[in-house]
Amino acid sequence: MYFPYLRGRQYELIAIRELLENNLISEKIIPVIEPVKLSRSLIKTLTCYTEANARIIVVMNPEVGNFESDLFTLHGTDLSVQFYNLINTKCIMKGVILNESGYETMNMVIGAQSEHDEIVSISLTRDALDIYEEIRNNLNMDNIFRYNLIPDDRRFIREVHSNKILFRDAFNKRRRNADYVDVDEFFSDDNKWFSSEKFDGFSDFSIVGSEYSESGFAPYAVAIHMVYLNEDDELYVKHFVSDSNDSIRDPAGKFHEAVEKLYIWGHDKEIDTYGYLELINHYHNGTYPGLGVVKKLSIMHHLELISQYLGE
């Protein structure tokens, strides 16, 4: 099982929605959404998953963005009502980050729990293990969590006894797009070893990384990040970066410099994911879809690639 952890920006939500709508994502992939705001795109994505009877996890106490304040200010509106109706369907699991608000959130989730609810714990720091033990002891429930996303830390591995998902930030994020170098960079081999190491699955932040920023900015360079499997079925990532990076002018031109490198690299490779082929179509057509769509297509490629791998 693979649990891609996404922050619920619009392009991330559209990525998993389009994969599902086009039958390109396996049931062995369960996205985790940490919503950054209560948006129509979030509602549309959750609706898509419930209608397809597909599983998805929504974090109920997100650490970033304005989602919790949105729930308060938009209480009673159509968006709020739709969200609460959707979150109580059997397809949607409730995620809880084990932080200072984790215990309070658990009480809220359990208080509103229906018979088919499943809860997922998410450990982002070492302190989360103490909260995990506190919740289990105080609620007197050994298997309260359907899944436990834990870091590659011996203490977690020893003390979390079941339903373990190996969770890491596999993407080596640079400060600037221009800092990505043209080398094949190791991403992860968790896809190969999670089962033999007694995990039920693996999780990462895809090609976005764990770092979160409230606002975007016009970059000097355009970078396309393409995950691929090497001959040993290890995941590597290749970065394709524009050359004319001395100003923020002409992002379309920068994109075509980067996507041309992607085309040359992938020309003789048998890559057939939707995300990759759409990027190559933009190369052939001379079109520029915008940076959000480039990120969306890169995420779609990654998730479909893992879907194909797990399907084998």
C-alpha positions as CSV (number, residue, x, y, z in Angstrom):
1,M,0.0,0.0,0.0
2,Y,1.2,3.5,-0.8
3,F,-0.1,6.6,1.1
4,P,1.0,9.8,-0.8
5,Y,0.8,12.7,1.7
6,L,-0.4,15.9,0.0
7,R,-1.2,19.3,1.5
8,G,-4.5,19.9,-0.3
9,R,-3.5,22.7,-2.6
10,Q,-5.6,22.9,-5.7
11,Y,-3.2,21.3,-8.1
12,E,-2.6,18.4,-5.6
13,L,-6.4,17.8,-5.3
14,I,-6.9,17.9,-9.0
15,A,-4.0,15.5,-9.5
16,I,-5.6,12.7,-7.4
17,R,-9.1,13.5,-8.7
18,E,-8.1,13.2,-12.4
19,L,-6.2,10.0,-11.7
20,L,-9.3,8.5,-10.2
21,E,-11.6,9.8,-12.9
22,N,-9.4,8.3,-15.6
23,N,-9.0,4.9,-13.8
24,L,-5.2,5.5,-13.4
25,I,-4.8,5.0,-9.6
26,S,-4.9,1.6,-7.9
27,E,-6.9,0.8,-4.9
28,K,-3.5,0.1,-3.3
29,I,-2.9,3.8,-3.2
30,I,-4.7,5.8,-0.5
31,P,-4.0,9.5,-0.6
32,V,-3.6,11.5,2.6
33,I,-4.9,15.0,2.4
34,E,-3.9,17.6,5.0
35,P,-6.3,20.3,3.8
36,V,-5.0,23.9,3.8
37,K,-8.5,25.5,3.3
38,L,-12.1,24.5,3.0
39,S,-12.5,24.9,-0.7
40,R,-14.8,23.7,-3.5
41,S,-11.9,21.8,-4.9
42,L,-11.6,19.8,-1.7
43,I,-15.4,19.1,-1.7
44,K,-15.3,18.1,-5.3
45,T,-12.3,15.7,-4.7
46,L,-13.9,14.1,-1.7
47,T,-17.2,13.7,-3.6
48,C,-15.3,12.0,-6.4
49,Y,-13.8,9.5,-4.0
50,T,-17.0,8.7,-2.3
51,E,-18.9,8.2,-5.5
52,A,-16.1,5.9,-6.8
53,N,-16.1,4.0,-3.5
54,A,-12.4,4.7,-3.2
55,R,-10.5,5.3,0.0
56,I,-8.9,8.6,1.0
57,I,-7.6,10.0,4.4
58,V,-8.4,13.6,5.5
59,V,-6.4,15.1,8.3
60,M,-8.7,16.6,10.9
61,N,-6.1,18.7,12.7
62,P,-3.9,20.1,9.9
63,E,-0.8,22.0,11.1
64,V,-0.6,24.3,8.0
65,G,-3.0,26.6,6.2
66,N,-6.4,28.0,7.3
67,F,-8.6,24.9,7.2
68,E,-9.6,24.9,10.9
69,S,-10.4,28.6,10.9
70,D,-12.4,28.1,7.7
71,L,-14.5,25.5,9.4
72,F,-15.3,28.0,12.1
73,T,-16.0,31.1,9.9
74,L,-17.9,29.1,7.3
75,H,-19.9,27.0,9.8
76,G,-23.5,26.4,8.5
77,T,-22.6,27.3,4.9
78,D,-23.0,24.8,2.0
79,L,-19.3,24.1,2.0
80,S,-19.2,23.3,5.7
81,V,-22.3,21.1,5.5
82,Q,-21.0,19.2,2.5
83,F,-17.7,18.6,4.2
84,Y,-19.2,17.2,7.3
85,N,-21.6,15.0,5.3
86,L,-18.7,13.7,3.2
87,I,-16.3,13.1,6.1
88,N,-18.8,10.7,7.7
89,T,-19.0,8.4,4.7
90,K,-17.3,5.0,4.9
91,C,-14.8,5.9,2.1
92,I,-13.1,8.7,4.1
93,M,-10.8,7.8,6.9
94,K,-10.0,10.5,9.5
95,G,-6.3,11.3,10.0
96,V,-5.0,12.8,13.3
97,I,-1.6,14.3,13.6
98,L,-0.2,13.3,17.0
99,N,0.8,16.8,18.2
100,E,-0.5,19.0,21.1
101,S,-4.0,19.1,19.6
102,G,-4.0,15.4,18.8
103,Y,-5.6,14.2,22.0
104,E,-8.4,16.8,21.8
105,T,-8.9,15.9,18.1
106,M,-9.2,12.2,18.9
107,N,-11.9,12.9,21.5
108,M,-13.8,15.0,18.9
109,V,-13.4,12.3,16.3
110,I,-14.5,9.5,18.6
111,G,-17.4,11.6,19.9
112,A,-18.7,12.0,16.4
113,Q,-17.7,8.5,15.3
114,S,-20.0,6.3,13.3
115,E,-19.8,2.6,13.1
116,H,-17.7,2.5,9.9
117,D,-15.2,5.2,10.9
118,E,-11.5,4.4,10.7
119,I,-8.9,6.6,12.2
120,V,-5.3,7.0,11.1
121,S,-2.5,8.3,13.3
122,I,0.3,10.5,11.8
123,S,3.6,11.0,13.6
124,L,5.6,13.9,12.3
125,T,8.0,14.3,15.3
126,R,9.6,12.0,17.9
127,D,7.3,13.5,20.6
128,A,4.3,11.9,18.7
129,L,5.0,8.5,20.3
130,D,4.2,9.8,23.8
131,I,0.9,11.1,22.5
132,Y,0.2,7.8,20.7
133,E,0.7,5.9,24.0
134,E,-1.4,8.4,25.9
135,I,-4.3,8.0,23.5
136,R,-4.1,4.2,23.6
137,N,-3.9,4.0,27.4
138,N,-6.5,6.7,28.2
139,L,-9.0,5.3,25.7
140,N,-8.1,1.7,26.6
141,M,-8.1,0.7,23.0
142,D,-5.1,-1.2,21.5
143,N,-6.1,-1.1,17.9
144,I,-7.8,2.3,17.8
145,F,-5.9,3.3,14.7
146,R,-6.5,1.6,11.3
147,Y,-3.1,2.8,10.1
148,N,-0.1,4.4,11.9
149,L,2.2,6.6,9.7
150,I,5.5,6.5,11.5
151,P,9.1,7.7,10.8
152,D,12.0,5.3,10.3
153,D,12.9,5.4,13.9
154,R,13.7,2.3,16.0
155,R,11.7,3.6,19.0
156,F,8.5,3.9,16.8
157,I,9.2,0.6,15.1
158,R,9.5,-1.2,18.5
159,E,6.6,0.4,20.3
160,V,4.0,0.7,17.5
161,H,3.1,-3.0,17.1
162,S,0.6,-3.1,14.2
163,N,-0.7,-1.3,11.1
164,K,2.6,0.5,10.6
165,I,3.2,2.7,7.5
166,L,6.8,3.8,6.9
167,F,6.6,7.6,6.5
168,R,9.4,9.9,5.3
169,D,10.2,12.9,3.2
170,A,12.0,11.4,0.3
171,F,12.3,14.5,-1.8
172,N,15.5,16.5,-1.4
173,K,14.1,20.0,-1.8
174,R,16.4,22.8,-2.8
175,R,16.0,26.5,-1.8
176,R,15.7,27.6,-5.5
177,N,14.7,25.7,-8.6
178,A,18.0,26.7,-10.2
179,D,19.8,24.7,-7.5
180,Y,18.6,21.4,-8.8
181,V,21.5,19.7,-10.8
182,D,21.2,17.4,-13.8
183,V,22.0,14.2,-12.0
184,D,20.0,11.0,-11.2
185,E,19.1,11.4,-7.5
186,F,18.1,8.6,-5.2
187,F,14.5,9.1,-4.0
188,S,13.4,5.9,-2.1
189,D,13.5,2.1,-2.1
190,D,10.6,1.8,0.4
191,N,8.5,0.4,-2.4
192,K,10.8,-2.7,-2.5
193,W,11.3,-3.4,1.2
194,F,8.2,-2.2,3.2
195,S,6.6,-5.6,3.2
196,S,9.6,-7.6,4.2
197,E,10.4,-5.1,6.9
198,K,6.9,-5.7,8.4
199,F,5.2,-2.5,7.3
200,D,1.7,-2.5,5.8
201,G,2.7,0.3,3.4
202,F,4.9,3.3,2.8
203,S,4.2,7.1,2.6
204,D,6.0,10.2,1.4
205,F,5.3,13.8,0.3
206,S,5.8,12.9,-3.4
207,I,7.8,15.4,-5.4
208,V,6.5,18.3,-3.3
209,G,8.4,17.7,-0.1
210,S,7.3,18.4,3.5
211,E,8.1,22.1,3.5
212,Y,4.9,24.3,3.2
213,S,4.7,27.9,2.1
214,E,1.6,30.0,2.3
215,S,2.2,31.9,-0.9
216,G,3.8,31.2,-4.2
217,F,6.2,33.4,-6.1
218,A,7.5,33.8,-9.6
219,P,10.6,31.6,-9.9
220,Y,13.7,32.5,-11.8
221,A,14.0,28.9,-13.0
222,V,11.4,26.3,-14.0
223,A,12.1,22.7,-12.8
224,I,10.3,19.5,-13.7
225,H,10.8,16.6,-11.3
226,M,10.3,13.2,-12.8
227,V,10.4,10.0,-10.6
228,Y,11.4,6.8,-12.3
229,L,12.3,3.2,-11.5
230,N,15.8,2.1,-12.1
231,E,16.8,-1.5,-13.2
232,D,16.7,-2.6,-9.5
233,D,13.2,-1.2,-9.0
234,E,14.5,1.6,-6.8
235,L,12.9,5.0,-7.1
236,Y,15.1,7.8,-8.5
237,V,14.2,11.4,-9.4
238,K,15.5,13.4,-12.4
239,H,15.4,17.2,-12.4
240,F,14.9,19.1,-15.7
241,V,15.7,22.8,-15.2
242,S,15.5,25.8,-17.5
243,D,18.7,27.6,-18.7
244,S,17.6,31.3,-19.0
245,N,17.4,31.9,-15.2
246,D,18.7,35.4,-14.8
247,S,15.2,37.0,-14.4
248,I,11.5,36.0,-13.8
249,R,10.6,37.0,-17.4
250,D,9.1,34.5,-19.9
251,P,8.1,31.5,-17.7
252,A,6.7,29.8,-20.9
253,G,10.1,29.9,-22.5
254,K,11.7,28.5,-19.3
255,F,9.2,25.7,-19.3
256,H,10.0,24.7,-22.9
257,E,13.7,24.7,-22.1
258,A,13.0,22.3,-19.2
259,V,10.5,20.1,-21.0
260,E,12.8,19.7,-24.1
261,K,15.3,18.2,-21.7
262,L,12.6,15.9,-20.4
263,Y,11.7,14.9,-24.0
264,I,15.3,14.1,-24.9
265,W,15.8,12.0,-21.7
266,G,12.5,10.1,-22.1
267,H,12.5,9.6,-25.8
268,D,13.8,6.0,-25.8
269,K,12.3,5.1,-22.4
270,E,9.0,3.2,-22.2
271,I,7.1,5.7,-20.0
272,D,3.4,5.6,-20.6
273,T,1.9,7.5,-17.6
274,Y,-0.7,10.2,-18.3
275,G,1.3,12.9,-16.5
276,Y,4.5,12.2,-18.5
277,L,2.7,12.0,-21.9
278,E,0.8,15.2,-21.2
279,L,4.1,17.0,-20.5
280,I,5.5,15.7,-23.8
281,N,2.3,16.8,-25.6
282,H,3.0,20.3,-24.4
283,Y,6.5,20.0,-25.8
284,H,5.3,18.9,-29.2
285,N,2.5,21.5,-29.3
286,G,4.6,24.4,-28.1
287,T,2.1,25.1,-25.3
288,Y,2.6,26.3,-21.8
289,P,0.1,25.0,-19.2
290,G,1.2,27.1,-16.3
291,L,3.4,26.0,-13.3
292,G,0.5,24.6,-11.3
293,V,-0.4,22.2,-14.1
294,V,3.3,21.2,-14.5
295,K,3.4,20.3,-10.8
296,K,0.0,18.5,-11.1
297,L,1.3,16.4,-14.0
298,S,4.5,15.5,-12.2
299,I,2.5,14.3,-9.2
300,M,0.1,12.4,-11.4
301,H,3.1,10.7,-13.1
302,H,4.6,9.7,-9.7
303,L,1.4,8.2,-8.3
304,E,0.5,6.4,-11.5
305,L,4.0,5.0,-11.7
306,I,3.7,3.6,-8.1
307,S,0.2,2.3,-9.1
308,Q,1.7,0.4,-12.0
309,Y,4.5,-1.0,-9.8
310,L,2.2,-2.2,-7.0
311,G,-0.2,-3.7,-9.6
312,E,2.6,-5.9,-10.9
